[in-house]
Amino acid sequence: MPRNHIANTAVRSVSGQTLPVIDPADGQTYETIERSNAADIDNAVRAARECLDQTWGQFTAAERGRLLMKLSAKVAEHADELAAIEQRDCGKPTRQAKTDALALVRYFEFYAGAGDKLHGDTIPYLNGYSVLTWYEPHGVTGHVIPWNYPMQIFGRSVGGALAAGNVCVVKPSEDACLSLIRVAELAAEVGFPPGAINVVTGYGHEVGDALVRHPGIDHISFTGSPRVGTLIQQVAAERHCPVTLELGGKGPQIIFADADIEAALPFIINGIVQNAGQTCSAGSRLLVQRGFYEQVLERVGKAFSALRAGPPKLDLDLGPLIRKTQLERVHGFLEEARSAGIATVAQGSIVAEAPDTGFYAAATLLRDVPMEHRIAQEEVFGPVLSAMSFDDEDQAVEMANGTNFGLVAGVWTQDGARQFRMARRVRAGQVFINNYGAGGGVELPFGGTKASGYGREKGFEALYGFTTLKTVAIRHG
């Protein structure tokens, strides 16, 4: 049974209790994990603080980078193993699971080379003074990792924090944590000191709550729902603990009449089908200029009809959703849409090999979705694409910005001036022109506006969030 990973040791929870691990492909229990509590978090934070004070805090940035590079190479050696773990834990098709493992390799590789490039500055000031700045780690950082992309979000969050000189306590989702425990074991094998990376499993309301409340946590990184993000902000504010929050999105794919639909089509499909739609940056709204609307719907509908969901090892377009309650959530959204008279353009299929006990949802394309309807405003977190039409650029902007979210947007047009206008006017942390997602882009700062959160992970920008700036003024006459 996978244990908590604290100070490079496999540790039972203080409670002695366990939680079942469910295979979303068939709904059956196949493993157990520790049901930890506040005492386990306290042990992990103590181990992290000791590591920071005695070993990790003494390492140079170059030394931290060498360890991260070793971990990158080790993950690459075990990429197939990690992909297989993630596949069963999350229900990802083979290609997606392997992509996630290789993305983790790249995150560690990127941050291995970035940490010693985090330079301060000198500031011209009064005669007789020399003023300089430098970046210091927060100390012990807490990371709450969701179930949809455990390895990738671990890489972008923990990788950046370690490169900046922090030590980490990680609370993964109880629905998908096995790959992260294995990565922590690999980190110990390549020489990370005890306490640099700690992984504690359990329920969010028990372990996650204890982590964000712990006075020994100096910074919190959270990816999840706006509701929980609000609670974390409130708790963190009580002790003035900084936070980085990524809280989801309702990404628009904006298609103008001059767009290259042949080029756009694969991005439109993948943007909502990837990970069965369980992606914060999913392109879940399709906004099409009116004269082009029917043509685009015909093409997208044909592609949707061919999409197949099934067991992960069949490596189809979609695997299962993560759990039964998520499947019920998706079905609930679709029932509300049908009750409101919203028409279905096309629907994919669930293959016969998919067990009835699995959590499979067919890809669904809806048309003429009213902007005010819940399915156009809230994250479904499933393979559901809502199409709607607009007349001109102003209306496209109004619709694109017409939700509480602002994480990712795609704009498809051949008009160069419009490309820049839209990029400036759409409120989102990332705007992609004539593409969507840019292949994942480990180098590209990622985060949101409005209810999508604040702060940035990924890219070099993440290092600023995982550090605090100190100003030193020296009076020398």
Secondary structure in CASP SS format (residue, H / E / C, confidence):
PFRMAT SS
TARGET T0000
AUTHOR 0000-0000-0000
METHOD secondary structure of the structure
MODEL  1
M C 1.00
P C 1.00
R C 1.00
N E 1.00
H E 1.00
I E 1.00
A C 1.00
N C 1.00
T E 1.00
A E 1.00
V E 1.00
R C 1.00
S C 1.00
V C 1.00
S C 1.00
G C 1.00
Q C 1.00
T E 1.00
L E 1.00
P E 1.00
V E 1.00
I E 1.00
D E 1.00
P C 1.00
A C 1.00
D C 1.00
G C 1.00
Q E 1.00
T E 1.00
Y E 1.00
E E 1.00
T E 1.00
I E 1.00
E E 1.00
R C 1.00
S C 1.00
N C 1.00
A H 1.00
A H 1.00
D H 1.00
I H 1.00
D H 1.00
N H 1.00
A H 1.00
V H 1.00
R H 1.00
A H 1.00
A H 1.00
R H 1.00
E H 1.00
C H 1.00
L H 1.00
D H 1.00
Q H 1.00
T C 1.00
W H 1.00
G H 1.00
Q H 1.00
F C 1.00
T C 1.00
A H 1.00
A H 1.00
E H 1.00
R H 1.00
G H 1.00
R H 1.00
L H 1.00
L H 1.00
M H 1.00
K H 1.00
L H 1.00
S H 1.00
A H 1.00
K H 1.00
V H 1.00
A H 1.00
E H 1.00
H C 1.00
A H 1.00
D H 1.00
E H 1.00
L H 1.00
A H 1.00
A H 1.00
I H 1.00
E H 1.00
Q H 1.00
R H 1.00
D H 1.00
C H 1.00
G C 1.00
K C 1.00
P C 1.00
T H 1.00
R H 1.00
Q H 1.00
A H 1.00
K H 1.00
T H 1.00
D H 1.00
A H 1.00
L H 1.00
A H 1.00
L H 1.00
V H 1.00
R H 1.00
Y H 1.00
F H 1.00
E H 1.00
F H 1.00
Y H 1.00
A H 1.00
G H 1.00
A H 1.00
G H 1.00
D H 1.00
K H 1.00
L C 1.00
H C 1.00
G C 1.00
D E 1.00
T E 1.00
I E 1.00
P C 1.00
Y C 1.00
L C 1.00
N C 1.00
G C 1.00
Y E 1.00
S E 1.00
V E 1.00
L E 1.00
T E 1.00
W E 1.00
Y E 1.00
E E 1.00
P E 1.00
H C 1.00
G C 1.00
V E 1.00
T E 1.00
G E 1.00
H E 1.00
V E 1.00
I E 1.00
P C 1.00
W C 1.00
N C 1.00
Y C 1.00
P H 1.00
M H 1.00
Q H 1.00
I H 1.00
F H 1.00
G H 1.00
R H 1.00
S H 1.00
V H 1.00
G H 1.00
G H 1.00
A H 1.00
L H 1.00
A H 1.00
A C 1.00
G C 1.00
N C 1.00
V E 1.00
C E 1.00
V E 1.00
V E 1.00
K E 1.00
P E 1.00
S C 1.00
E C 1.00
D C 1.00
A C 1.00
C C 1.00
L H 1.00
S H 1.00
L H 1.00
I H 1.00
R H 1.00
V H 1.00
A H 1.00
E H 1.00
L H 1.00
A H 1.00
A H 1.00
E H 1.00
V C 1.00
G C 1.00
F C 1.00
P C 1.00
P C 1.00
G C 1.00
A C 1.00
I E 1.00
N E 1.00
V E 1.00
V C 1.00
T C 1.00
G C 1.00
Y C 1.00
G H 1.00
H H 1.00
E H 1.00
V H 1.00
G H 1.00
D H 1.00
A H 1.00
L H 1.00
V H 1.00
R H 1.00
H C 1.00
P C 1.00
G C 1.00
I C 1.00
D C 1.00
H E 1.00
I E 1.00
S E 1.00
F E 1.00
T E 1.00
G C 1.00
S C 1.00
P H 1.00
R H 1.00
V H 1.00
G H 1.00
T H 1.00
L H 1.00
I H 1.00
Q H 1.00
Q H 1.00
V H 1.00
A H 1.00
A H 1.00
E H 1.00
R C 1.00
H C 1.00
C C 1.00
P C 1.00
V E 1.00
T E 1.00
L E 1.00
E E 1.00
L C 1.00
G C 1.00
G C 1.00
K C 1.00
G C 1.00
P E 1.00
Q E 1.00
I E 1.00
I E 1.00
F C 1.00
A C 1.00
D C 1.00
A C 1.00
D C 1.00
I H 1.00
E H 1.00
A H 1.00
A H 1.00
L H 1.00
P H 1.00
F H 1.00
I H 1.00
I H 1.00
N H 1.00
G H 1.00
I H 1.00
V H 1.00
Q H 1.00
N H 1.00
A H 1.00
G H 1.00
Q C 1.00
T C 1.00
C C 1.00
S C 1.00
A C 1.00
G C 1.00
S C 1.00
R E 1.00
L E 1.00
L E 1.00
V E 1.00
Q E 1.00
R H 1.00
G H 1.00
F H 1.00
Y H 1.00
E H 1.00
Q H 1.00
V H 1.00
L H 1.00
E H 1.00
R H 1.00
V H 1.00
G H 1.00
K H 1.00
A H 1.00
F H 1.00
S H 1.00
A C 1.00
L C 1.00
R E 1.00
A E 1.00
G C 1.00
P C 1.00
P H 1.00
K H 1.00
L H 1.00
D C 1.00
L C 1.00
D C 1.00
L E 1.00
G C 1.00
P C 1.00
L C 1.00
I C 1.00
R C 1.00
K H 1.00
T H 1.00
Q H 1.00
L H 1.00
E H 1.00
R H 1.00
V H 1.00
H H 1.00
G H 1.00
F H 1.00
L H 1.00
E H 1.00
E H 1.00
A H 1.00
R H 1.00
S H 1.00
A C 1.00
G C 1.00
I C 1.00
A E 1.00
T E 1.00
V E 1.00
A E 1.00
Q E 1.00
G C 1.00
S E 1.00
I E 1.00
V C 1.00
A C 1.00
E C 1.00
A C 1.00
P C 1.00
D C 1.00
T C 1.00
G C 1.00
F C 1.00
Y C 1.00
A C 1.00
A C 1.00
A C 1.00
T E 1.00
L E 1.00
L E 1.00
R E 1.00
D C 1.00
V C 1.00
P C 1.00
M C 1.00
E C 1.00
H C 1.00
R H 1.00
I H 1.00
A H 1.00
Q H 1.00
E C 1.00
E C 1.00
V C 1.00
F C 1.00
G C 1.00
P C 1.00
V E 1.00
L E 1.00
S E 1.00
A E 1.00
M E 1.00
S E 1.00
F E 1.00
D C 1.00
D C 1.00
E H 1.00
D H 1.00
Q H 1.00
A H 1.00
V H 1.00
E H 1.00
M H 1.00
A H 1.00
N C 1.00
G C 1.00
T C 1.00
N C 1.00
F E 1.00
G E 1.00
L C 1.00
V E 1.00
A E 1.00
G E 1.00
V E 1.00
W E 1.00
T C 1.00
Q C 1.00
D C 1.00
G H 1.00
A H 1.00
R H 1.00
Q H 1.00
F H 1.00
R H 1.00
M H 1.00
A H 1.00
R H 1.00
R H 1.00
V C 1.00
R C 1.00
A C 1.00
G C 1.00
Q E 1.00
V E 1.00
F E 1.00
I E 1.00
N C 1.00
N C 1.00
Y C 1.00
G C 1.00
A H 1.00
G H 1.00
G H 1.00
G C 1.00
V C 1.00
E C 1.00
L C 1.00
P C 1.00
F E 1.00
G C 1.00
G C 1.00
T E 1.00
K E 1.00
A C 1.00
S C 1.00
G E 1.00
Y E 1.00
G C 1.00
R C 1.00
E E 1.00
K C 1.00
G C 1.00
F C 1.00
E H 1.00
A H 1.00
L H 1.00
Y H 1.00
G H 1.00
F C 1.00
T E 1.00
T E 1.00
L E 1.00
K E 1.00
T E 1.00
V E 1.00
A E 1.00
I E 1.00
R E 1.00
H C 1.00
G C 1.00
END
